[in-house]
Amino acid sequence: MYTVCMSNIQYTIRNIPEDLDKKLRLRSKKRGESFNKTLIQALSSSTTLTNTSSDIDWFYGSGGIGSEELQAFADQRIIDKAAWNLK
């Protein structure tokens, strides 16, 4: 009964670099999710099959805007009067 809901597609991946393995396992632990789920999400996000995101989705959940980003936004709002020949 359990296998009725399970996909029968499985992969065996060999020669995973040690640093990649550590990063994926750490991501899984931090998110509190299964290693399998972490791998599926990593594979999905690296393909265009599931890429329906907007241009700023990479930023969502990144921890917010820090002081450097806020300063960059403020700097963009400064008008260089000399460059625009303004008095």
N, C-alpha and C positions, 0 to 999 in steps of 0.2 A: 504494500500500500504506500510506503514511503517513496518508492521510486516512481510512482505515478506522476508526482509533481516535479520531479527532478528532470533536468535536461540530460540527455544521454551524451552530450558533446563534452569530451574531456581532452585535456592537453597534457603532454609530458614535456617539460622544458628542461634542457640540460645546460650545463656550463654557465650558470648564472654567476656573474662577478660577485665576489664577497661583499664589496661595498654596496652594491645594489640590493643584495639580500638584507643587509643590515638596515638600510634606509626603509625598505618596504616593511620589514618587521617592526621597526620603530613607529612608522606611520600607523600601522595596524594597532599597535599597543596604545598610542596616543589617542586614536579615535575610538578605542574600545570596541573594535569590530573584528570579525574573523579575518584571518590572513587571506582566505579565499576571496572574501568580499573586497578587500584592499587590492588584490591582484586584478580582479575583474574591473574595478573602477579605474585602475591605472591603465589597463589595456583599452578600456572604452574611451578614456579621455585622450588617448594618443591617436585615435582614429577620427575620421570625419563622419563616421556612421552615427555617432551620438552628439556631434558638435553642432548644437542648435543655439549656442550661447551668444550673447551680445559681446561687443568689443571689450567691455569692462568686467565680464564675469570672473576673470582671473583675480580681480581685486576683491570681490565679495568674500568675506570671511577671512581676509588677510590680517585682521587685527586693527583695522582702522587707519586713520591718517595720522602720521606722526608730525613732530614739529618741523622736520625738514620739508615735508610735503606742504605743510601750511605756509611755510616761508616761501617756497617756490610759487605757490598760488598768489601770495601777496606781491612778490616781485613781478609777476606777470601783469599786475594791475597798475604798475608805475608807468606813467607816460613820460617818455624821454622827449621833453619839449624841444631840445636842440635838433633831434633827429626829425621832428615833425615841423620844424621852423615855426614853433609856437612862442609867443612872448610870455 
